[in-house]
Amino acid sequence: MKIPKLENIISDFPHLEVVIKAAEKSGIPTYVVGGFVRDVFLKRAKGDIDFVCVGDGIALAKETAALISAKKKVQIFKKYGTAHISDKGVDLEFVGARKESYSKDSRNPDVEPGTLDDDLSRRDFTINAMSYSLNQDDFGTFLDPFEGLKDLGKKLIKTPLDPDTTFSDDPLRMMRAIRFATQLEFDIAPETFDSITRNRERIRIISRERITTELNKIIASRLPSYGFKLLFASGLLQEIFPEVSDLHGVEIRNKQAHKDNFYHTLKVLDNISEKTDNLWLRWSALLHDIAKPATKRFDPKAGWTFHGHEDKGARMVPGIFRKLKLPLDERMKYVQKLVRLHLRPIPLVREDITDSALRRLLFEAGNDIEDLLTLCRADITSKNEKKVKTYLRNFDKVEEKLREIEEKDKLRNFQPPISGNEIMEMFSLPPNKIVGDLKNGIRNAILEGEIGNNYDEAFRFLIKLAEKKGLEPSKN
């Protein structure tokens, strides 16, 4: 693999030139390192650049900020001797060369000053332990003490030091190994992967937030199933996300077997990843069958069933999000909704399906109907191509039916034309069950096609419904 000249890299990343001037002015030996250097070779470098200096990284960051602008602010982390500058969409990270290690039960490293070799050796993987000198006496020298360039050519994830030491010191690196392998579509060196398996329980000292950050990056990758297979094979998945690992396995009774829901789920996740970068839609794919282990039953006549797994799965979503420190806001509710509804479009492929069933799905899915149908399409994982094509054609018909109903009845994000407050005012009622019954009656009549989705028809229906309950409109 050809080594690019530093001068050519600087022309594409002008912030490097600013740091070079700051290093010269401050007299601090400085190197550009890590993922930025790796990504230069992979031709995927963006704007995030890491610098190591043999000396005071915070001082170098302040000097750099002053050269960029007199008002440029530096974010400083004194405990770790690091600093951060954000400028024009580019993140610059500065650190003094250091040694760092974790005690047995700590989530935070102990840090002490070190040499450049110390700093490169503490890096997670050889492909992240390459650097360029920014110093006048050896400007542009490429430093690769652990043959990271060779491993980059082999598409191999490997630790610079003994992997047991690397992973014991910072167990999150086990997640990062699998995340990099997934993102870059690399292999993990056998001795490195074996070490992940040996040290998997060490991941328990790492915070959920940091684990989930890596997990989200795996899910956001081009082929997320690769990462989950590595997580499962290493035993990490059982440690960090047992609900997914519990999907694995096939049980046979009376010569009848169900499909392996773990590999089915990963196929659905890959399918949906071909169609969308929406992280939360991908999470919906990952969790759509999450309750199948809990709902699995064997009936001698019907065989294996998973009745109600969509509803139980939806109820599991908040707990999973809470445990993984994922957001408990509209994003969680979105995933929960898609898990709950993911079976609903399937019966709609029948020719005799009623408009009311279509209306109710539009009402419940709202603006997420397209995402729901994307999930349903991804859920078709049969190895029979003819069967898959038939299902997909049927979904085309369902989408056309839904478009026709939506154009006619305007049911997306539907709310009854008469509100609960209007009903209370109309019949001089306090907030109570009767008001809710009247409002739901109007809604159901519209969804069943008994009346149109407009105020006049809803009003006439309400008067008749109220009469049955012995209510008369207030004379006020």
Order of alpha helices (4+ residues) and beta strands (2+ residues): alpha-alpha-beta-alpha-beta-alpha-beta-beta-beta-beta-beta-alpha-beta-beta-alpha-beta-alpha-alpha-beta-alpha-alpha-alpha-alpha-alpha-beta-beta-alpha-alpha-alpha-beta-beta-alpha-alpha-alpha-alpha-alpha-alpha-alpha-alpha
